[in-house]
Amino acid sequence: MRGISIDGIILVYLSSKLLINYEMLKVLAFMKQVATGLQMEGNFGTAHVYRSSLNAIIAYRGKNDFVFSEVTSEWLKGFEVYLRSRGCSWNTVSTYLRTFRAVYNRAVDLQKAPYVPHLFRSVYTGTRADHKRALGDDDMKKVFTKLSRASGVPLAVYQAQELFILMFSLRGMPFVDLAYLRKSDLRGNVITYRRRKTGRPLSVTLTPEAMALVKKYMNRDSSSPYLFPLLRSREGTKEAYREYQLALRSFNQQLMLLGELLGLGDKLSSYVGRHKGFPFLLKFNSLQNISA
């Protein structure tokens, strides 16, 4: 049996390197690689956004991969028009395009894509206020009117209402921050934590009403580091992120039912407390002791 020559080995090696470089030039393969890297770093939310953007591109362009040099301003405008025709909001369109721009710029930095000045200028990459997320004052007052369990309101809906009130009293704390709060974040009547999205440190002084809700719903499992029993798995794992997604989905489903029971004019969701804003909170004397 004849052996492989040194020249043959070198040729196979160079061919494999060229193949790798060629694959790196492909848009879909590169986006998958970036998303996988984000997930391995524990950035599951960001990785999810990248995969959603990738799926949108596949729906627009098809499963056949293509090179970055095929991406033109006309291609991007076509992608934008396609997303709008699918019923995507402008904020969703912007999210997908900004994500793809980040991927494209990363490929340029790695010299895997051509640098084209103002390539994304013709498409929308800004943000627009979503007024549908903010309820009117009258609807918010209904939400703060405690329901009676004796009236036959499902327990899950009743609990969702109280958690919503708690989140609102904690200066519109996002559900993701509530889910990942640790017992060590609560000292006395003060919760100190960092926003998971921005890393910004925040300190919130709890009113007696908010403290009562914290004590009512706090985690009874002494072995768990989490303040509330919304997560079980270790922070930073894929399992914990899935548990968060399931908890958020269930929470929003119960809030939707709550809105229907209260006869609200707009949809109630976990985002409403954040978008309604701090000025409304100051109208409630019992919830004024909140500080940044």
Secondary structure, DSSP 8 states (H G I E B T S, - for coil): -----HHHHHHHHHHHHHHHHHHHTBHHHHHHHHHHHHHHTT-HHHHHHHHHHHHHHHHHH-SS--BGGG--HHHHHHHHHHHHHTT--HHHHHHHHHHHHHHHHHHHHTTSS---TTTTTTS--S----GGGS--HHHHHHHTS---GGGT--HHHHHHHHHHHHHHHTTS--HHHHHH-BGGGEETTEEEEE-TTT--EEEEE--HHHHHHHHHHS---TT--BSSTT--S-TTSHHHHHHHHHHHHHHHHHHHHHHHHHT-SS---TTHHHHH-HHHHTT-GGG-----
